[in-house]
Amino acid sequence: MEVTITTENFNSYLEGDLPLVVDLWATWCGPCRMLAPTIEALAEEYDGKVVVGKCDVEENDDIAIEFKVRNIPTILFFKGGILVDKMVGAQSKAAIEEKIKALL
């Protein structure tokens, strides 16, 4: 199940035991909306192995600023609390899944 990432809870997920995948998006972003079902499906498939979350950059711009996100959608991949990979733009499920598998 995907979680909602906010400024308030980001560090608790970042410091958790599981790898973290964060989809940075906005409601007005067409490619973000296209990517949403893929992120949701991956969250279900990897439930218990990886935390998959969505972060609305309009409401949590400090996270986007911290990781120098200039375009959305951007997907950030964290392992052990450290950013290890990043994807920018709408991506295929297979491409995102490859990055998730690298976290495991």
Beta strands, then each sheet from edge to edge (+ up, - down):
strand 1: 3-4
strand 2: 20-25
strand 3: 51-56
strand 4: 74-79
strand 5: 82-88
sheet 1: 1+ 3+ 2+ 4- 5+
end
